[in-house]
Amino acid sequence: MNRPASGMREFELGAAGGGPYGITTGPDGALWCTLVHAGGIARLATDGEATVFPLANPAAAPSIIVRGADDALWFTCFRDGTIGRITAGGELSSRPVPSPFGLAAAPDGTLWSTELNADRVWRLDPDGTTAPIDLPTAGAMPSMLAVGPGGAVWCTLNQGNAIARVDTGAIHELPTAGAAPVGITTTPDGAAWFAEIGAGQIGRITPDGRIDEYPLPDRAARPHAIVADPAGGCWYTEWAGNRLGHISADGARVTSYPLLTPGSEPHGLTVGPDGAVWVALEIGRVARFAA
């Protein structure tokens, strides 16, 4: 079902072509966003005021950003081979990790990152220790990560067409061939929801490994990122459809909301401190949607 996006607004973010990509809510009540093309991190207040913090390497390609247990913002720099950290005051630092892309933060302060160019996930402990975890796959391209209740660590295997449970070593193949999962999130019931960019579906896996798949009305929408909502459902971005989507907790209701700017290339999204959904648009904007 498509609905008019009457609650949609857009904000310019950084210089044209900066490439907003990942986004999360910070401890200061603002939105923090990676600028994948400009090599920077942007802070966006809910009133639209933006501040950009340039990285030392403009070609670092900052991608995924999360709020850590230490209330700093952590982000992957794929081309720089680092995981960066920025405080709410703008202080920057980094740690080396090979070709990092996906990133997730655990309540105990641990960070988990995917090594996109290898079948490997990295665990970064608060004491500075970094440890690789090899996956029992070949060429699977581990992409995004999510940490669930009880220390469960879920990972999408984009080219492996599967979901990995990193903490147990289990690999769960998807029923649909060529699903190419990317974004993943968890809900309080222990399930993980994921976006199948290749199949135009949203998937759900339970702690015991049961997988359900929900086809989208537009199978060519190429869903990319996904985030849980407070009611147990999920919001997701339709990269090719230029829409924001929502799926109910039981998977029975799927609703899409068109974005205001054509060809905006929506990627990461987060539920903001104001309860609205904020979406990073690679075209150079951030969208805010209040349902």
N, C-alpha and C positions, 0 to 999 in steps of 0.2 A: 504494500500500500504506500503510495506517495502522498505526502501532505505538504501544504504550503509552509515554508519556513518563516512564519510571521515573527518568530522570536529570534531571528538571526541578525547578527551584526558582524562587521569585519573591521579589523584594525591593521593599519600599515605597521610593518615591523622591520626596522633596519633599512639599509640601502637596498635599492632595487636589485634583484638577483641574488640576494643573500641566502635564500633557500631555507626558510623555517622547516624543520623536519621532525624532531622529537620535542615533546612538551610535557611538563609535569607541574604540580602545585608545590610551591616552596613553603618553608616554615614562616615566611614573612607575609603570607597572604597574597603573594603575587604569583604570576605564571612565569616559568623559566623555560626557555626554548633554545634548541641548538640551531645554528645557522650553518648548514652543511657546506654551502658554497663559499660563504664569506669567511669561514674559520673563526666563529665567535659564538658567544653565549649571550642571549638577550633576556632581560627581565622586563616583563610587561605587567604593569599594575592593572587592576580591574577597571580603572577609568580610561585605559588606553595609553597611558604614559609609558614610553619605552626607553630602556637604557641598554646599550650594547657593550659587552666586554670582549675586546679582540683577543684571540689566542696568539701565542708567540709564533706559531706556524700557521699562516693563513690557509695552507693546503691540508690542514690536519683532518678535515672532513668530520667534524663532530656530528654524531648521529643520534644515539639514544641517550636520554637523560632521566635520572630518577632521584628521588629524595632519599638520602641515606638515614640510618638510625642516628647518626651524629648531627642531623639537621643541616648538613651540607648538601649541595647538588653534585651528583657524580655523573659523568658522561663518557661515552666511548669516542675515541678518535681513530677511526679505521686506518687512515693513511699515515698517521703519526705513530701508530703502534703504542698508544698510551690510553690509560683511563684517567680522565681529568677530574679535578675536584674544585668547586668554587663555593665559597661561603656566601651567605646572604649579603655580606658587605663587599663582595667582589674580589676576595683574595683567591688567587689561582695557584694550583699545584697539580702534580700528575704522578702516575706510577706506570712503568712499562708493562705492557701485555701485548702479545703478538696479534695483529689484525683483529682487534676487538670490534664487535658490532652490537649484539644484544646485551642487555644489562638488567639485573634485578637486585634489589636490596632486601636482605632478611632482617627481621627484628633484632637479631643478636649483633648486628653491625657488619655481618659478612656480606660481601658483594659477589655476585656470580656473573661471568661474562662469557659469551661465545667467541671462539676463534673461528671466524667465518671461512678462512682458507684451509682449515684442518678439521678433522673429526674430534674436536676437543672443546671442553668447557674449562674455564679457570675459576678457581675459588680464591678470593682475596679476603684475608682475615684482618680484623682491626689492628692487630699488632704489626702489620706490614708484610706478613708471610703471604706468598703467592704460590698456589699449587695447581698443576694441570690435572685434569681428569679426562682420560681418553675414552671415547665412546666406541662401542663395538660395531662400528659402521665404516663404510668406505665412500668418500665423496658425498656425504649426506648434507653438507652445508648447514651446520647448526646456526639458527638465525636468532630468534627471540627467546626470552626466558621469563618465567614467572615463579615466584615463591608462594607456596600455599600453606595451609595449616599443618602443624606437626613437622615442619622442616622439609616438606615436599618441594622439589625443584623440578619444574617442567620446562622442556625445551622443544621448540619446533625444529624439525629436520626438513628444510625446504626441498632439497633434492633427494632426500631419502624417503619422502612421502610418508612421514611417520612423526610420532610424538615420543620424545625420550623422557623417562623419569630418571633424572641424573643421579639422585641420591640412592636409587636402588639398582641402576644399570639396566632397567627394563626399556625395551623398544616396542612401541605399539604402532603397527602398520595401519594406515588409514584405509577404509573400505573403498574409497574412490581413487582410481588411478589418476596421477597427475594433479592431485589436489594442491601440492606445493604450499604447505602451511607457512605462515609468516608470524603475524602478531599472536600473542597469547596472554591470557590474564586468568586470575583465579577468583573464586567466590568462597564465602565463608563455609559452605558445605563441603569444601575440599575438592570440588570439581575444577577443571581447567577448561576455559573456552578459547577457541583459536579461529583465526581467519584463514580460509583456504583460497588464496589469491588465484590459483590455477583453475579451480572448479566453481567459483562463485557460490561458495557455501560457508556457513559458520558451523564449526564442530564443537563438541563437548565431550570430554573424557572424565570419567569418575575415578576416584582413588583406586578402585579395583580393576580399572582398565577397560570398562565398557565405553564404547564410542558411539555417539549419535551425530548425524550430520543433517543440517537444515539448509536446503537449497534456497537461494535468494530469488526474488522475482526476476531480477536481471542477472542471469548467470555470467554475463560478460562484465559485471561491475568491478571485478578484481578487488575484493575486500583486503585491506592491508593491515591496519592496526586495530586493536580492540582493548576495551577497558570495562571493568565491571561497574555497574551502577549500584546504589544502596539497596535497591529492591531485589537484587539477585539476577537481574537481566544484564545485558551488555550493550554498550555503544561501540560502533565500529565505523571505520572510514571506507568509502567506496572510491578507490583511487581512479578507476576508469569511468565510473558513473558520476563523478563529481557530486557526491552526496554524503551525508551523514546518515548512518543507519542505526536502528535499535532492534534488538531481539528480546522478547520476554523471557522470564526465568524458565518457563516450560517449553520454550522454543516454538510456541504456537502462533505468536504474533510478530511479524516483521514489518517495520515501518521505516520509510526512507524520507529524508528531508533534503531537497536540493540546496546546494550552496549558492551564494549570491553571484559569485564571479565564475564565468565559464572557464574551463581548463585550469582550475586552481590547484590541482594535484594535492589533495588532502592526504596527509600521512599520520603523524602521531596525534593523540588526543588524550585528554584528562578531564575528570570531573573537578571543577575548580572550587575554591573556597566559598564561592557564592552559590554553589549548587548547580551552576550552568555547566555545559559541556564546551570545552575549548579545544579547537582543532588547529594544528599547524598546517598551513597551506604553502607549499613550496614556491608558489608564484610570488610570495613576499608578504603574506598577510597571516593573521590569526583570526579565525572565526569564533564567535561566541554564540551559543544557542541555548536559550531557556525554553524548555518544553512547556 
